[in-house]
Amino acid sequence: MRILADIVEDCKCNKRPDYEELRYALLVYSFMLNMDHRVLRECLTSEKEMAPIIKKMRAENSFNMYHTALNKSPKEYLGWNNDPENPEYQKFHEMGSKLVDKIIAKRESENK
């Protein structure tokens, strides 16, 4: 599998990467979006002002995460533990989905 940067460049040039490349590229971007979103939520909900050094470190971590991902194949970046082909990953994902469904159902019942 090619590196993520090449897959993205093909998409930008109206070329057609294969399904597996796109599938794993989407998973990598989803992972990175979730990581950055979590950090942003923490920044916005924190009671205290964040120290400038912490802000700088978080920005650098985000940059490094994207830089590393773009220079690896998506499958390599995700690793076997986060690969949907891994049966253990599927078990963990299913448990997480059930937990989220319970939380949503509870919130919906509380709001009625």
TISEVEX-456180 format. One record per atom (N, C-alpha, C): x, y, z; residue number from 1. Coordinates in nm, 3 decimals. Atoms other than C-alpha are relative to their C-alpha. Example, Ala and Ser with C-alpha at 12.3 -4.5 7.8 and 13.67 -1.06 7.14 Angstrom:
{lumvo {0.089, -0.119, 0.000}, 1},
{lumvo {1.230, -0.450, 0.780}, 1},
{lumvo {0.090, 0.120, 0.000}, 1},
{lumvo {-0.082, -0.119, -0.006}, 2},
{lumvo {1.367, -0.106, 0.714}, 2},
{lumvo {-0.077, 0.109, 0.073}, 2},
***
This chain:
{lumvo {0.085, -0.118, 0.000}, 1},
{lumvo {0.000, 0.000, 0.000}, 1},
{lumvo {0.090, 0.124, 0.000}, 1},
{lumvo {-0.078, -0.124, 0.011}, 2},
{lumvo {0.128, 0.347, -0.089}, 2},
{lumvo {-0.019, 0.087, 0.124}, 2},
{lumvo {0.012, -0.091, -0.113}, 3},
{lumvo {0.183, 0.627, 0.161}, 3},
{lumvo {-0.124, 0.088, -0.016}, 3},
{lumvo {0.123, -0.080, -0.002}, 4},
{lumvo {-0.113, 0.843, 0.258}, 4},
{lumvo {0.010, 0.124, -0.089}, 4},
{lumvo {-0.015, -0.122, 0.082}, 5},
{lumvo {0.025, 1.155, 0.088}, 5},
{lumvo {-0.023, -0.030, -0.148}, 5},
{lumvo {0.019, 0.036, 0.141}, 6},
{lumvo {0.031, 0.975, -0.249}, 6},
{lumvo {-0.144, -0.033, -0.030}, 6},
{lumvo {0.142, 0.033, 0.018}, 7},
{lumvo {-0.322, 0.844, -0.204}, 7},
{lumvo {-0.082, 0.128, -0.009}, 7},
{lumvo {0.072, -0.128, -0.001}, 8},
{lumvo {-0.449, 1.193, -0.121}, 8},
{lumvo {0.029, 0.078, -0.128}, 8},
{lumvo {-0.036, -0.072, 0.123}, 9},
{lumvo {-0.259, 1.344, -0.415}, 9},
{lumvo {-0.073, -0.057, -0.121}, 9},
{lumvo {0.077, 0.061, 0.109}, 10},
{lumvo {-0.421, 1.095, -0.653}, 10},
{lumvo {-0.144, 0.050, 0.001}, 10},
{lumvo {0.139, -0.049, -0.009}, 11},
{lumvo {-0.763, 1.202, -0.527}, 11},
{lumvo {-0.009, 0.145, -0.048}, 11},
{lumvo {-0.001, -0.140, 0.041}, 12},
{lumvo {-0.674, 1.569, -0.577}, 12},
{lumvo {0.019, 0.014, -0.151}, 12},
{lumvo {-0.027, -0.004, 0.146}, 13},
{lumvo {-0.559, 1.491, -0.935}, 13},
{lumvo {-0.107, -0.076, -0.079}, 13},
{lumvo {0.112, 0.071, 0.062}, 14},
{lumvo {-0.888, 1.313, -1.010}, 14},
{lumvo {0.038, -0.139, -0.049}, 14},
{lumvo {-0.034, 0.140, 0.027}, 15},
{lumvo {-0.719, 0.973, -1.020}, 15},
{lumvo {-0.079, -0.087, 0.096}, 15},
{lumvo {0.081, 0.093, -0.078}, 16},
{lumvo {-0.874, 0.665, -0.864}, 16},
{lumvo {0.085, -0.100, 0.078}, 16},
{lumvo {-0.069, 0.099, -0.082}, 17},
{lumvo {-0.682, 0.501, -0.580}, 17},
{lumvo {-0.091, -0.123, 0.021}, 17},
{lumvo {0.086, 0.118, -0.017}, 18},
{lumvo {-0.798, 0.147, -0.511}, 18},
{lumvo {-0.079, 0.007, 0.131}, 18},
{lumvo {0.094, 0.001, -0.113}, 19},
{lumvo {-1.069, 0.068, -0.260}, 19},
{lumvo {0.071, -0.016, 0.134}, 19},
{lumvo {-0.069, 0.024, -0.126}, 20},
{lumvo {-0.836, -0.067, 0.010}, 20},
{lumvo {0.079, 0.122, 0.045}, 20},
{lumvo {-0.073, -0.121, -0.036}, 21},
{lumvo {-0.618, 0.244, -0.002}, 21},
{lumvo {-0.095, 0.106, 0.054}, 21},
{lumvo {0.097, -0.101, -0.045}, 22},
{lumvo {-0.922, 0.470, 0.030}, 22},
{lumvo {-0.062, -0.038, 0.133}, 22},
{lumvo {0.061, 0.049, -0.124}, 23},
{lumvo {-1.073, 0.257, 0.304}, 23},
{lumvo {0.092, 0.030, 0.120}, 23},
{lumvo {-0.092, -0.023, -0.110}, 24},
{lumvo {-0.763, 0.274, 0.522}, 24},
{lumvo {0.035, 0.148, 0.016}, 24},
{lumvo {-0.026, -0.144, -0.008}, 25},
{lumvo {-0.696, 0.640, 0.436}, 25},
{lumvo {-0.113, 0.068, 0.080}, 25},
{lumvo {0.114, -0.056, -0.073}, 26},
{lumvo {-1.045, 0.723, 0.563}, 26},
{lumvo {0.011, -0.030, 0.149}, 26},
{lumvo {-0.017, 0.035, -0.141}, 27},
{lumvo {-0.976, 0.537, 0.887}, 27},
{lumvo {0.108, 0.083, 0.067}, 27},
{lumvo {-0.107, -0.083, -0.056}, 28},
{lumvo {-0.651, 0.728, 0.939}, 28},
{lumvo {-0.050, 0.142, 0.025}, 28},
{lumvo {0.050, -0.136, -0.019}, 29},
{lumvo {-0.820, 1.063, 0.885}, 29},
{lumvo {-0.104, 0.007, 0.111}, 29},
{lumvo {0.097, 0.005, -0.109}, 30},
{lumvo {-1.103, 0.963, 1.117}, 30},
{lumvo {0.071, -0.002, 0.135}, 30},
{lumvo {-0.079, 0.007, -0.123}, 31},
{lumvo {-0.849, 0.872, 1.386}, 31},
{lumvo {0.060, 0.136, 0.034}, 31},
{lumvo {-0.065, -0.129, -0.026}, 32},
{lumvo {-0.661, 1.201, 1.346}, 32},
{lumvo {-0.101, 0.109, 0.036}, 32},
{lumvo {0.105, -0.097, -0.031}, 33},
{lumvo {-0.981, 1.406, 1.347}, 33},
{lumvo {-0.048, -0.019, 0.144}, 33},
{lumvo {0.043, 0.026, -0.137}, 34},
{lumvo {-1.092, 1.237, 1.669}, 34},
{lumvo {0.104, 0.045, 0.101}, 34},
{lumvo {-0.106, -0.043, -0.092}, 35},
{lumvo {-0.755, 1.303, 1.833}, 35},
{lumvo {0.002, 0.152, 0.013}, 35},
{lumvo {-0.002, -0.146, -0.005}, 36},
{lumvo {-0.752, 1.671, 1.738}, 36},
{lumvo {-0.127, 0.056, 0.061}, 36},
{lumvo {0.127, -0.046, -0.057}, 37},
{lumvo {-1.119, 1.710, 1.831}, 37},
{lumvo {0.002, -0.014, 0.152}, 37},
{lumvo {-0.010, 0.019, -0.145}, 38},
{lumvo {-1.051, 1.568, 2.178}, 38},
{lumvo {0.085, 0.109, 0.064}, 38},
{lumvo {-0.088, -0.105, -0.051}, 39},
{lumvo {-0.766, 1.813, 2.231}, 39},
{lumvo {-0.071, 0.135, -0.003}, 39},
{lumvo {0.074, -0.126, 0.011}, 40},
{lumvo {-0.978, 2.104, 2.109}, 40},
{lumvo {-0.108, 0.010, 0.106}, 40},
{lumvo {0.103, 0.001, -0.105}, 41},
{lumvo {-1.263, 2.005, 2.342}, 41},
{lumvo {0.061, 0.028, 0.136}, 41},
{lumvo {-0.067, -0.023, -0.128}, 42},
{lumvo {-1.020, 1.994, 2.634}, 42},
{lumvo {0.041, 0.146, 0.014}, 42},
{lumvo {-0.042, -0.140, -0.004}, 43},
{lumvo {-0.889, 2.339, 2.545}, 43},
{lumvo {-0.120, 0.091, 0.027}, 43},
{lumvo {0.118, -0.086, -0.011}, 44},
{lumvo {-1.238, 2.486, 2.521}, 44},
{lumvo {-0.077, -0.019, 0.130}, 44},
{lumvo {0.078, 0.026, -0.121}, 45},
{lumvo {-1.384, 2.325, 2.833}, 45},
{lumvo {0.081, 0.013, 0.128}, 45},
{lumvo {-0.085, -0.013, -0.118}, 46},
{lumvo {-1.089, 2.376, 3.065}, 46},
{lumvo {-0.038, 0.124, 0.080}, 46},
{lumvo {0.031, -0.112, -0.089}, 47},
{lumvo {-1.161, 2.596, 3.365}, 47},
{lumvo {0.113, 0.103, 0.002}, 47},
{lumvo {-0.116, -0.088, -0.008}, 48},
{lumvo {-0.810, 2.737, 3.364}, 48},
{lumvo {0.054, 0.029, -0.140}, 48},
{lumvo {-0.069, -0.035, 0.124}, 49},
{lumvo {-0.623, 2.916, 3.088}, 49},
{lumvo {0.119, -0.094, -0.015}, 49},
{lumvo {-0.110, 0.092, 0.026}, 50},
{lumvo {-0.378, 2.678, 2.928}, 50},
{lumvo {0.131, 0.076, -0.017}, 50},
{lumvo {-0.132, -0.062, 0.011}, 51},
{lumvo {-0.010, 2.763, 2.958}, 51},
{lumvo {0.044, 0.000, -0.147}, 51},
{lumvo {-0.045, -0.008, 0.140}, 52},
{lumvo {0.144, 2.878, 2.627}, 52},
{lumvo {0.086, -0.119, -0.043}, 52},
{lumvo {-0.085, 0.115, 0.036}, 53},
{lumvo {0.397, 2.592, 2.639}, 53},
{lumvo {-0.085, -0.123, -0.029}, 53},
{lumvo {0.090, 0.114, 0.023}, 54},
{lumvo {0.112, 2.338, 2.660}, 54},
{lumvo {-0.069, 0.016, -0.135}, 54},
{lumvo {0.062, -0.026, 0.131}, 55},
{lumvo {-0.064, 2.501, 2.364}, 55},
{lumvo {0.097, -0.032, -0.113}, 55},
{lumvo {-0.102, 0.024, 0.102}, 56},
{lumvo {0.259, 2.490, 2.167}, 56},
{lumvo {0.026, -0.149, -0.017}, 56},
{lumvo {-0.024, 0.143, 0.006}, 57},
{lumvo {0.320, 2.125, 2.255}, 57},
{lumvo {-0.115, -0.073, -0.069}, 57},
{lumvo {0.116, 0.064, 0.063}, 58},
{lumvo {-0.033, 2.028, 2.151}, 58},
{lumvo {-0.003, 0.027, -0.150}, 58},
{lumvo {-0.006, -0.032, 0.144}, 59},
{lumvo {0.004, 2.209, 1.819}, 59},
{lumvo {0.109, -0.081, -0.069}, 59},
{lumvo {-0.109, 0.079, 0.056}, 60},
{lumvo {0.337, 2.036, 1.760}, 60},
{lumvo {-0.038, -0.147, -0.010}, 60},
{lumvo {0.044, 0.140, 0.004}, 61},
{lumvo {0.186, 1.698, 1.847}, 61},
{lumvo {-0.096, -0.023, -0.116}, 61},
{lumvo {0.093, 0.013, 0.112}, 62},
{lumvo {-0.093, 1.756, 1.596}, 62},
{lumvo {0.075, 0.000, -0.133}, 62},
{lumvo {-0.080, -0.005, 0.122}, 63},
{lumvo {0.156, 1.855, 1.327}, 63},
{lumvo {0.075, -0.131, -0.021}, 63},
{lumvo {-0.077, 0.124, 0.010}, 64},
{lumvo {0.372, 1.551, 1.401}, 64},
{lumvo {-0.088, -0.120, -0.035}, 64},
{lumvo {0.093, 0.108, 0.029}, 65},
{lumvo {0.071, 1.320, 1.393}, 65},
{lumvo {-0.033, -0.002, -0.150}, 65},
{lumvo {0.034, -0.007, 0.143}, 66},
{lumvo {-0.031, 1.440, 1.045}, 66},
{lumvo {0.123, -0.028, -0.087}, 66},
{lumvo {-0.122, 0.021, 0.077}, 67},
{lumvo {0.329, 1.446, 0.919}, 67},
{lumvo {0.036, -0.148, -0.005}, 67},
{lumvo {-0.030, 0.143, -0.006}, 68},
{lumvo {0.386, 1.089, 1.034}, 68},
{lumvo {-0.098, -0.079, -0.084}, 68},
{lumvo {0.102, 0.073, 0.075}, 69},
{lumvo {0.058, 0.969, 0.887}, 69},
{lumvo {0.017, 0.016, -0.151}, 69},
{lumvo {-0.014, -0.025, 0.144}, 70},
{lumvo {0.119, 1.131, 0.549}, 70},
{lumvo {0.118, -0.075, -0.061}, 70},
{lumvo {-0.120, 0.065, 0.051}, 71},
{lumvo {0.455, 0.957, 0.518}, 71},
{lumvo {0.005, -0.150, 0.026}, 71},
{lumvo {0.012, 0.145, -0.018}, 72},
{lumvo {0.335, 0.604, 0.599}, 72},
{lumvo {-0.121, -0.048, -0.078}, 72},
{lumvo {0.122, 0.055, 0.058}, 73},
{lumvo {0.088, 0.373, 0.437}, 73},
{lumvo {-0.107, 0.005, 0.109}, 73},
{lumvo {0.106, -0.006, -0.102}, 74},
{lumvo {-0.250, 0.407, 0.611}, 74},
{lumvo {-0.007, -0.127, 0.086}, 74},
{lumvo {0.006, 0.126, -0.075}, 75},
{lumvo {-0.244, 0.040, 0.710}, 75},
{lumvo {0.114, -0.008, 0.102}, 75},
{lumvo {-0.115, -0.001, -0.091}, 76},
{lumvo {0.102, 0.077, 0.863}, 76},
{lumvo {-0.024, 0.100, 0.113}, 76},
{lumvo {0.025, -0.102, -0.102}, 77},
{lumvo {0.001, 0.396, 1.046}, 77},
{lumvo {-0.099, -0.049, 0.105}, 77},
{lumvo {0.102, 0.050, -0.094}, 78},
{lumvo {-0.307, 0.233, 1.200}, 78},
{lumvo {0.054, -0.113, 0.086}, 78},
{lumvo {-0.049, 0.117, -0.073}, 79},
{lumvo {-0.127, -0.085, 1.299}, 79},
{lumvo {-0.108, -0.105, 0.016}, 79},
{lumvo {0.092, 0.114, -0.009}, 80},
{lumvo {-0.286, -0.423, 1.358}, 80},
{lumvo {-0.106, 0.021, 0.109}, 80},
{lumvo {0.097, -0.020, -0.108}, 81},
{lumvo {-0.455, -0.315, 1.684}, 81},
{lumvo {-0.118, 0.085, -0.043}, 81},
{lumvo {0.108, -0.087, 0.048}, 82},
{lumvo {-0.664, -0.057, 1.493}, 82},
{lumvo {-0.047, -0.037, -0.140}, 82},
{lumvo {0.037, 0.047, 0.134}, 83},
{lumvo {-0.718, -0.261, 1.177}, 83},
{lumvo {-0.134, -0.072, 0.009}, 83},
{lumvo {0.130, 0.065, -0.006}, 84},
{lumvo {-1.081, -0.356, 1.111}, 84},
{lumvo {0.003, -0.148, -0.039}, 84},
{lumvo {-0.015, 0.143, 0.035}, 85},
{lumvo {-0.955, -0.692, 0.978}, 85},
{lumvo {0.038, -0.083, 0.124}, 85},
{lumvo {-0.039, 0.067, -0.123}, 86},
{lumvo {-0.837, -0.776, 1.332}, 86},
{lumvo {-0.124, -0.037, 0.081}, 86},
{lumvo {0.119, 0.041, -0.076}, 87},
{lumvo {-1.103, -0.983, 1.515}, 87},
{lumvo {-0.008, 0.065, 0.139}, 87},
{lumvo {0.001, -0.064, -0.132}, 88},
{lumvo {-0.998, -0.833, 1.851}, 88},
{lumvo {-0.047, 0.146, -0.011}, 88},
{lumvo {0.047, -0.137, 0.024}, 89},
{lumvo {-1.049, -0.483, 1.709}, 89},
{lumvo {-0.151, 0.000, -0.015}, 89},
{lumvo {0.144, 0.006, 0.022}, 90},
{lumvo {-1.399, -0.586, 1.598}, 90},
{lumvo {-0.075, -0.022, 0.132}, 90},
{lumvo {0.063, 0.022, -0.130}, 91},
{lumvo {-1.485, -0.715, 1.947}, 91},
{lumvo {-0.003, 0.129, 0.082}, 91},
{lumvo {-0.011, -0.125, -0.075}, 92},
{lumvo {-1.363, -0.392, 2.107}, 92},
{lumvo {-0.094, 0.106, -0.058}, 92},
{lumvo {0.087, -0.099, 0.067}, 93},
{lumvo {-1.547, -0.179, 1.850}, 93},
{lumvo {-0.147, -0.029, 0.030}, 93},
{lumvo {0.138, 0.037, -0.030}, 94},
{lumvo {-1.870, -0.372, 1.908}, 94},
{lumvo {-0.038, 0.037, 0.143}, 94},
{lumvo {0.027, -0.037, -0.139}, 95},
{lumvo {-1.844, -0.324, 2.285}, 95},
{lumvo {-0.016, 0.151, 0.013}, 95},
{lumvo {0.008, -0.146, -0.005}, 96},
{lumvo {-1.781, 0.048, 2.236}, 96},
{lumvo {-0.130, 0.052, -0.060}, 96},
{lumvo {0.125, -0.041, 0.064}, 97},
{lumvo {-2.079, 0.081, 2.003}, 97},
{lumvo {-0.119, -0.025, 0.091}, 97},
{lumvo {0.109, 0.031, -0.092}, 98},
{lumvo {-2.308, -0.089, 2.253}, 98},
{lumvo {-0.002, 0.099, 0.116}, 98},
{lumvo {-0.008, -0.097, -0.110}, 99},
{lumvo {-2.185, 0.141, 2.530}, 99},
{lumvo {-0.052, 0.136, -0.044}, 99},
{lumvo {0.048, -0.128, 0.051}, 100},
{lumvo {-2.245, 0.451, 2.317}, 100},
{lumvo {-0.151, -0.002, -0.019}, 100},
{lumvo {0.145, 0.012, 0.018}, 101},
{lumvo {-2.594, 0.326, 2.227}, 101},
{lumvo {-0.074, 0.011, 0.134}, 101},
{lumvo {0.063, -0.008, -0.132}, 102},
{lumvo {-2.676, 0.283, 2.598}, 102},
{lumvo {0.001, 0.144, 0.053}, 102},
{lumvo {-0.011, -0.138, -0.047}, 103},
{lumvo {-2.553, 0.634, 2.679}, 103},
{lumvo {-0.100, 0.089, -0.074}, 103},
{lumvo {0.094, -0.080, 0.079}, 104},
{lumvo {-2.756, 0.785, 2.396}, 104},
{lumvo {-0.143, -0.029, 0.041}, 104},
{lumvo {0.138, 0.037, -0.041}, 105},
{lumvo {-3.070, 0.593, 2.497}, 105},
{lumvo {-0.031, 0.061, 0.136}, 105},
{lumvo {0.022, -0.058, -0.134}, 106},
{lumvo {-3.028, 0.708, 2.859}, 106},
{lumvo {-0.024, 0.151, -0.010}, 106},
{lumvo {0.017, -0.145, 0.016}, 107},
{lumvo {-2.987, 1.073, 2.754}, 107},
{lumvo {-0.135, 0.033, -0.062}, 107},
{lumvo {0.129, -0.024, 0.067}, 108},
{lumvo {-3.290, 1.051, 2.527}, 108},
{lumvo {-0.116, -0.020, 0.096}, 108},
{lumvo {0.108, 0.025, -0.097}, 109},
{lumvo {-3.505, 0.904, 2.805}, 109},
{lumvo {-0.004, 0.111, 0.107}, 109},
{lumvo {-0.004, -0.109, -0.099}, 110},
{lumvo {-3.389, 1.179, 3.044}, 110},
{lumvo {-0.057, 0.129, -0.055}, 110},
{lumvo {0.046, -0.125, 0.064}, 111},
{lumvo {-3.480, 1.452, 2.794}, 111},
{lumvo {-0.149, -0.003, -0.035}, 111},
{lumvo {0.143, 0.009, 0.033}, 112},
{lumvo {-3.839, 1.328, 2.750}, 112},
{lumvo {-0.086, 0.046, 0.113}, 112},
***
